[in-house]
Amino acid sequence: MRLLTPLLLLGLALLPGGPVLATSYERILTDQSRISFVSRQMGVPVEGQFRRFSGQIAFDPARPEAASALLTVELASFDMGSREVYDEVVSRNWFDVRQFPTARFVATGLRHLGGDRYEVRGQMTIKGRTRDITVPVTFRPQGRTALLEGGFALRRLDYGIGTGPWGDTSVVADEVQVRFRLVAAEAGVAPPAARSGGRP
């Protein structure tokens, strides 16, 4: 059986719009956003994505020290194009979605690196395990929304993902590259319709 490792994510929705904007952003438009990942099985890259997630932010450029952000991902919504893989990865050795249905990222701080580049610090929680992570992000205003893009490396074994025989990193790599493209809405922009997706 071919098992391809999905992994998580990130959750990143928090950043100032830079010194030229006097705008508050308060929500992630999930119907326009994407969270994906690339893992390696026997050295071969394999891609997938999560289809259901939600995010909220609170950011006023005039008060950046008060910024906050939360991203929640439904682990059962991952899609790698295979029902066989899906059935394995929702099991206890992998995501154990019955006991741990979601993953969460909570931002704890940010640093401006110059231009449109930022560094977001936060805590990622998966399967009841919380780790500190730092994520580089670019932030670009686009009308009444703003685009946040970035990526980071996540080690699945830090979160107990892929245990038992799947703990062999020569078969499934420990490191997973998480990528995101998040669209944040200004305060007052209507919420999106419910996002479809889930099992392949």
C-alpha positions in Angstrom: 0.0 0.0 0.0 1.3 3.5 -0.8 1.0 5.8 2.1 1.6 9.4 1.5 2.1 11.7 4.5 -0.1 14.7 4.8 0.8 17.3 7.3 -0.2 20.3 8.5 0.0 23.2 8.4 0.0 26.4 9.4 -2.0 28.7 10.3 -1.1 32.2 9.8 -3.3 35.1 9.8 -1.9 38.1 11.6 0.1 40.9 10.2 0.2 44.6 10.0 -0.6 46.1 6.7 2.5 48.3 6.8 2.8 52.0 7.6 0.7 53.3 4.7 -2.5 51.5 5.7 -5.0 52.6 8.4 -7.1 49.5 8.0 -8.2 46.7 10.4 -8.3 43.1 9.2 -10.5 40.7 11.1 -11.1 37.4 9.2 -9.7 34.9 6.7 -11.7 34.4 3.6 -11.4 30.6 3.4 -13.1 30.3 0.0 -10.2 32.4 -1.5 -7.4 30.8 0.6 -5.4 27.6 0.4 -3.3 25.5 2.8 -1.2 22.8 1.2 1.8 20.6 2.0 4.6 18.6 0.4 5.9 15.4 2.0 8.4 12.8 0.7 7.8 9.1 0.4 10.9 7.1 -0.5 12.4 10.4 -1.6 9.6 11.2 -3.9 7.7 14.5 -3.3 3.9 14.2 -2.7 1.5 17.1 -2.6 -1.8 17.5 -0.8 -4.0 20.1 0.8 -6.6 20.8 3.6 -10.0 21.8 2.3 -11.7 23.0 5.5 -10.2 25.6 7.8 -11.1 28.9 9.5 -9.3 31.9 10.7 -9.7 35.1 12.6 -7.4 38.0 13.2 -7.5 41.3 15.0 -5.1 43.9 13.7 -5.0 47.6 13.8 -1.9 49.1 12.2 -2.1 51.9 14.7 -1.8 49.4 17.6 0.3 46.5 16.3 1.2 45.4 19.8 -2.5 44.3 20.3 -2.6 42.1 17.2 -3.8 38.5 17.5 -4.6 35.6 15.2 -6.0 32.1 15.3 -6.2 29.5 12.5 -8.0 26.2 12.9 -7.7 23.3 10.5 -10.1 20.3 10.2 -7.7 17.3 9.9 -10.3 15.1 8.3 -10.5 17.5 5.4 -7.1 16.7 3.9 -7.0 15.6 0.3 -4.3 13.6 -1.4 -6.4 12.1 -4.1 -6.6 8.6 -2.7 -9.3 7.0 -0.5 -6.8 4.3 0.6 -4.4 7.0 1.9 -7.3 8.9 3.5 -8.5 5.8 5.5 -5.0 5.2 6.8 -4.2 8.7 7.8 -7.4 9.4 9.8 -6.4 6.4 11.9 -4.8 6.4 15.3 -1.2 6.1 14.1 -1.6 9.2 12.0 -4.0 12.1 12.7 -6.4 10.1 15.0 -9.2 12.4 13.9 -11.8 10.9 16.3 -9.8 12.1 19.3 -8.1 15.1 17.7 -10.3 16.5 15.0 -8.5 19.8 14.6 -5.1 21.5 14.5 -4.6 25.0 15.8 -2.1 27.8 15.2 -2.2 30.7 17.7 0.0 33.7 16.9 2.0 35.1 19.8 4.0 37.9 18.2 5.3 39.4 15.0 8.4 41.2 13.7 8.7 43.4 10.6 11.7 42.3 8.4 11.4 45.2 6.0 9.2 45.9 2.9 6.4 43.4 2.7 8.2 40.7 4.8 7.3 39.7 8.3 8.1 37.0 10.8 5.2 35.5 12.8 5.8 33.6 16.1 3.2 31.3 17.4 2.2 27.9 18.8 1.1 25.0 16.7 -1.0 22.3 18.4 -1.6 18.9 16.7 -2.8 15.7 18.5 -2.6 17.5 21.8 1.1 18.4 21.4 2.1 22.1 21.2 5.3 23.4 19.7 6.6 26.9 19.2 7.2 27.8 15.5 8.4 30.9 13.6 7.0 31.5 10.1 8.1 34.0 7.4 5.2 35.7 5.7 4.7 38.3 2.9 1.8 40.7 3.3 0.3 42.6 0.3 -2.9 44.8 0.5 -5.3 44.2 -2.4 -8.3 46.6 -2.2 -10.4 45.6 0.8 -8.5 42.4 1.3 -4.8 41.5 1.8 -2.8 38.5 0.7 -0.6 36.6 3.1 1.8 34.0 1.7 4.5 31.9 3.1 5.7 28.4 4.2 7.7 26.6 6.8 9.0 23.1 7.6 7.2 21.0 10.1 8.5 17.8 11.7 5.6 15.3 11.9 7.2 13.1 14.6 7.2 16.1 17.0 3.4 15.8 16.9 3.2 12.0 17.0 2.1 11.8 13.4 3.0 8.6 11.6 3.9 6.4 14.5 4.5 2.6 14.7 5.9 1.3 11.4 5.5 4.7 9.9 8.0 6.2 12.2 10.7 5.0 9.8 11.9 8.3 8.2 13.6 6.4 5.4 10.2 5.5 4.2 8.2 8.6 5.0 10.3 11.7 5.7 10.0 13.5 9.0 10.1 16.9 7.5 7.0 18.2 5.7 6.8 21.6 3.9 3.7 23.5 4.7 2.6 26.3 2.3 -0.2 28.8 2.6 -2.0 31.5 0.7 -4.4 33.3 2.9 -6.8 36.2 2.0 -7.6 38.5 4.9 -10.7 40.8 4.8 -11.0 44.3 6.2 -13.5 44.8 9.0 -17.0 45.0 7.6 -16.4 42.7 4.6 -19.2 40.1 4.4 -18.2 36.5 5.5 -17.8 33.9 2.7 -20.3 31.0 2.1 -19.4 27.7 3.7 -16.5 26.0 2.0 -17.0 22.6 0.4 -14.6 19.8 0.5 -13.5 16.9 2.7 -12.8 13.3 1.8 -11.5 12.5 -1.7 
